[in-house]
Amino acid sequence: MDLTNLSRRRLLKHFSLSVGVLLLTVGCNEAAKDARQVQSNSESEGQNSTETASAAPTSQRKIKVGYQTGDINNVTMVAFNEGYFKDAGLEVELLPFSSGADMIPALGGGQVDVTWFFPFPALSAFARGIAIEVFLIDHAPRTAERLLARNVDNTAALKGKKIGVTFGSTGHYFTLQALKKVGLTEQDITLVNLKPAGMVPAYSANQIDAVWTWEPAVGELLNLGATTLETVESVDGYTAAIWAIRKAYAEQNPDTIQAFIKAWDLAQQNYLKNPQNEQRWEAKRLNLSKTEFSEMVKRQGTQVIPVKEQISTDWLGTPGEAKATKFYSAFERYGKFLESLGRIQKAPSDYSSLINSSYVQEYIDSTLKV
C-alpha cells in the first residue's frame, strides 16, 4: 500500500526563543501524530479519519495478522488505515494470503498470530491438531456466494450440465445443498473442480455451464450475462468471516487480544456510521472505484454483527455454551462434509475448544465498567 504523510505547517520559526521550548514540545507531539498517520496509510481524503481515536500508547505490542487478499474485509482496513490499532497500543503487521487454506500452515508454524478467514479452513486447521480459537466474527455475507448459470432460469434446469466449483470449499458444499433443494444429486450433473481465479475464464470459454463462486468473480459473471440461481441465503446456508487466534499466543498475550478487540470494535462502529465513506480503503486495495466497490458490497448482502451481539446463540454464544449455537452446528455439518471428501482424516467429535467467546465477553464486561 502507498503511504502518504499528511504534512502540517510548522510555525516554530515564527515565534520568539522564549516560547520556543514549549512549542518544540508541541511540535514533537504533532510529528508523532503525523508518523501515526503515515503508518495508517492516510491520504488527503483521510483527514477526517477517526474522531474517537486517542493518543497512541508509548509502547506498541506486535501482532502478526493474516488476511485473504481475494475477499473483502472493510472493518479491519479501517482499523489499520485510520490508526485504531495504533491507538490501542498495537503494532500490526498485515500478512496477505491468497486463500484460507494457505493460512493453515502459517498458523501451525507461528508465522501469524491472528487470522481472518472462513469456517472451512478454520475447521481444517483444528482437525489437523493446530490449536486455534475462533474468538470474533467479522461479518456474514448472505449473498456474496452464488450459483450462476447461462441460458437457464432455475436450478432444476441444471440437470446434465457442468458446474464449476472449488472442491472442498463452501461453494462445493452449498452447490450440493442447492441441488438437493430441487431434488437433484451430484450424479445428475458434472462437477468441475476449479480454483476461484479460473471460474470466469472457464465460463467465458463455455467449458462450464454454471458456477458457484463469490465476489469479485460474481460481478464479472453478471457482466457476462450470467443469471443468479441460488445464494447462501436461498439454500439456508450458514457462513461468516471469522477471526481465529493461535491459542498459545492468546494465553501469553491476553492484553493484546483485548486491545485488538477494542480497536476492531471502535473501527466497526465508525464503519457503521458511514459505510460508503469507510469503504474507500478496501476499494483502493482492490483497485476499484468507490462506486464499483459499493455495488460489490451491496451484492454481498453483508450482515455486520456488532461485537456486543456476538455472544448470542446465532454466533459465538456465551462462554462455555458453544454447543448451543448455530455456529457450532454449522461446524458439525461442515466437518462431516470434509471427512466425506477425504479433506480431513476424521471430523472432530467436539468443537467446543474451537469456539471461545470468553475474549469478547471479557471485553464487553470491561466496557460496562467504564
N, C-alpha and C positions, 0 to 999 in steps of 0.2 A: 504494500500500500504506500502511496505517496504521502509524505508527511509535510505539512505546510505550517510554518510558525506564524502566529498572529502577532505581528510587530506592534509595539506600543511606543508612544512618544516618551522620550527620555528628557526630562526637564531639569535634571540636576544642575547642568552647567549654567542655568539662568538664575540660580539662587546664590546667595552670599555664603561665605565659608561658615558663618555662624550657624546656619541651619543645614549645612552640607551633610554632616554626620547623620542627622536624623533622616534626611531624605535618602541618603545612601542605604539605610536600613530598609526604608520603604521600597527603594528600587530593587533591592535583593529579593524582597518578597514578591515583587512583580515579576522578576526574572524567573523565580521558582514557579510562579503560576504559568508563565509562558512555556517553560520547559514541560510542565504537565500537559499543556495543550498540544505541544509537538508530539509527545508520546501518544496522545489520544487521537492523532490524525485529524485535528480540526482544520477546517478551511474557513474562508470568509463567510460562508453560509452557516458555519457552526458557531458564530459569535454569540448566538442566543442559546447555546448549549445549556445543559442542566443548571437550574437555579437552586436545586436542592443540595448540590454538592458542597461539602465543607472542605476546609484546608486539608491537604494530604498529610498524613502522619509522617514523621521523620524517618521511621524505619519501615521498609516495604518487605512483605513476606512473598517469596517467589512461589509461583504455582504454574505448572505447565498444563495448558488447556487444549485438548484436541477438538476439532470440529470438521464436519463434512463440507467440502467445497461445493458439491453439487446440490446442496439443499439450502433452505432459507432459515436464517437464524437472526431475526431482526433485533430482539432484545439484547442478545449478547454483544452484537456490534454497537448498539447504543451504549452499553456499559463500558465497552472497551474504548470507543472513539470519543466519548464525552466525559471520560475521566471518573466514572463511578467506581471502577476497580481501584484506581489510584487513590481516590478519596477514602476508600475502605482500608487502605494500607496494603494493597496487593500489587505485586509486580507480575502481571500476567503475560505469559508467553503463549501466543496463539499458534498452534501447530496444525497445519492443514492436512487432511486425508481425503482421498478420492471416494472412499466408501467406509461404511461402518465396519465391514469385515477387516479392512486394513488397520483399524484401531485395536483389534483384539491382541495381536502380538505386541503392540506398543504398550498396552495396558499391562500385559503379562510381564514385560521386560522393564516396566517402570519408566518408559520414555515419556509417558504422560501421567498426570495425577488425576485429572478430571476430564471427562469426555462427553461430548454431545452426540448422541446417535439415536437409533430406534430399537424397539424391543427385540428384534431378531438377533442382531449382533450382541446385544446385552445378554440374551439368553445363551447364545453360543459360547460366549466367554465364561459365563457362570457354569455351564455344563462341562466345560473343559477344566474346571477347577481353579479358575482365576478368581481371586477373592475381590469382588466388586460389590458395590451397593448402589442401587438406584435411589437417589435422595431428593430429586427435584424434577418437576415436569416443566418442559418448555412450552409446548402448545400441542393442540390436537388438530391436525389437518383433515377435515372431514371430506373434502372433495378434491384434494391435491392429487391423489392416486385415482386413476380412471381406466376403464376398459373402453377403448376407442376402436372403431371399425370403419371400413369403407363399404358403401353400397348396401348396408343393412341398417334397419332401424330398431331392432330388438335382439336381445341376447340369444333367444331360441334359434334365430336365423343363422347363428354361427356354426351350426352342425355341419361337419365336413370341412370346416375352414381351418386355416393355420393361424394360431395366436402366438405372438411373441411375448415371452415373459422372462424374467431373470430367475432361474431356478433357485429355490431355497430362500426367496425373498418374500416380503409381504405381498408383492404383486402376484407371485405364484399362488400363494395361499388364497388371496381374495378372488383370483380368477376361478379357482375351483369352487369357491363359495357362490360366485355368480352363476356358474354352470348348474350347480346343484339347485339353485333358486328356480330355474326354469326346467328342471327335470333332465338335464344333460349330465354326462360323466366325462372323465378325461378320455375315455375310449371313443367318444363321439366327435372329438376334434383332434388336431395335431398341435401339440405344444412345441414351440421352437425356443430354445434357450439362447437368450441374447443379453449382452451387457447393456446397461442403460444407454451408453453412448451409441450403441448400434441399432437402437429401436427406430429412430427416424429414417436413417439410410435404408434399412431393410423394408420399411413401409413404403418409402418413396420408390424403391426398385421393384415393388409388387412381389417381394419374396414372402410376405405375410399379409394376411387379410385383416388382422386385428392385433391390438397390442394392449397390454396392461402396463402402464408406466406412470410417471409423475412429472411435476414441473422440474425444469423448463421444457421438457420434451412435449408435454401436453399442449402448450401454446403453439409449438411448431406443427404438431399434428393437426390441430384445429385449423391452422392456416392452410394446410394441405387439403382441407375439406373433410377430415375425419369426423365421425359422429360419436358423441359420448353415449355409451350404453349403460354403464354402471359406474358407481363410485364406492369408496369405502362406506360411506353413509348409506347408500342404497342396498348394500349387502349386509347391513347391520354389523359392520366390522368395527374393530376397536384398535386404534393405534395412536401413538403420541410420540413426539420428540422428547427425549428424556435426558437427564443428566445423571451420569454414573461416576463414582469415585473409587479409587483403589482403597480398600478397607484399611490397609496398613498405613496409608498416608493420612486417612481421616483420623485414625486413632492417635497418630503422632502430632497432628496439626488441627485440633478441634477449633481453635480460634480462627484459623484460616478459613475453615468451612463456613463458620458463622459470618465472617466478613464477606465471603463470596456470595452467600445467600442475601445478605443485606444489600450489597451492591447490585445484584441482579434484580432484587425486589424494587429498589428505587428506580432502576433503569426501566423496568417493566411499567411502573406507574407513570413515568414520563412518556413512554411509548404510547400507552393507552390514552393519554391526554390529547395527543396529536399524531396518530399513526402515520398519516401520509407524509408529514414533515420528517418524522424519525426514521422512515424507510429509506432515507437518502443514503445511508451508509451501506446497506446491502445492495441497493441499486447501483452504487458506484462499484462495489466489489464484483458484481456480476456484469458490469459494463452495459447496464440498461438505463434508459431514461426513467425519470420518476413516473411518468405515465405508464410506460411499459411494465415497470415493476409493480405499480399499484394494481394494474389489471391482473397480473400474475397472482398477487396476494388474494385478490377477490376470488379468483378461480380455485384457490386452495380451500376456501371456506374455513379458514383457520379460527379455532376457538382458543383464545388466550386464557389460561387458568391462573387467576391471581394466587400468589403464594399462600395467602391465608385461607384459600378454599381447597388446597391440595390435600388436606388430611381427611377429606370426605371419602366415602366408600366408592365413589366414582374413580378415584385416583389412588393416592398412596395409603389412605386410611390412617387411623390413629396408631401411634406406636404399639407394636405387638399384635396388631389386628389386621395384618396384611391379607390373611386368608379370606377375610370378609369383603374384599374389594373386587371390583370388575377388572382391575389391573391384574390382580393375581390370577383370576380365572382366564384372562387372555394369555398369560404366560403358560398356563397349563395346556391350553389348546395348541399354542404355537410349539411347545416342547414336543408334543406327540407328533405334530406335523413334521418337524425337523428330524425326529427319530425315524419316521416312516421313510424319509428320503435318504437316510444314512448320513445326514449332515452333522448329526451328533450321534455318538455311540449309544447313549441312553438318556432319555429325558429325566431330569431330576424329579425325585419324588416329593420334594418340598422346596418351595421358592421363598419361604419366609425370610431367610437371611439375605436374599437378593434385594428385597424392598425394605428400606429403612426410612421411615418418616420422622424419626426422633430428631434429626437435624433441623427439619422445618418446624417441628413442634417447639424445640428449644428457642428457635428464632422468634416464633410467634409469641411465646411466653415472655421473652426478653423485651419485645416491643410493647407489651401490655404494661410492663413495669415502669416505662418511661413516662 
